[in-house]
Structures are given as C-alpha cells and as structure tokens.
Amino acid sequence: MNDNSIIHYPRLDTVIMVENKIKSEEEWESKRQLWLSLDKKIMYQTFNIIISYLQDSGKIVIKNGKIIWIWNPELVKRYSNSSLVLK
C-alpha cells in the first residue's frame, strides 16, 4: 500500500478492537461481515490497513475469503523457550 494514499492510520485501541473481535469468533465469513460487526464504526480503508497488519504479523490468514485467527502465543512461548533452532 502506498503511504501517499493512506488517509488515516489506525490508533492502537482500534487495532486491538479488531483483533479482539476476530479472536472472539476465530473465523469470519468475510471482511465485510467482520467490518459491520465492529463495536464502533471505522473507515473501510483504515479497517483494511488493520487487516493487512494482522496478516503480515502472522495473527490471521485469509482463506477463500474467510478471516481466520491463527496466532497462538502459548505455542510461540513454548518454541522460544526451547533449545530448538528455528530457521
């Protein structure tokens, strides 16, 4: 996404709100369904920035249009505390 085309960057509380909403169901049928279910209304462009961030950070995956929560902090903690070498 080109930085010049971004009108409004999301605030941290907005990112957390979207994260929590996704985690509450673990799977959403579509981005639109998720966007319409949010507790407060946000611009769709801002919503898309959040979705891109969550994908890039490995917290969600979008498969066949569905948004799926995949982040597992317990698994990450277990692997980061082990002597296993990750490449």
VENPETA-V584180 format. One record per helix or strand of 2 or more residues. SS is the DSSP state (2 for helix, 1 for strand). FROM is the first residue (numbers start at 1). TO is the last residue. Records with the same first field share a line. If there is no record, write none. Layout:
BEGIN
SS=FROM-TO + FROM-TO
END
This chain:
BEGIN
2=3-5 + 12-25 + 31-37 + 44-56 + 73-81
1=27-28 + 60-63 + 66-69
END
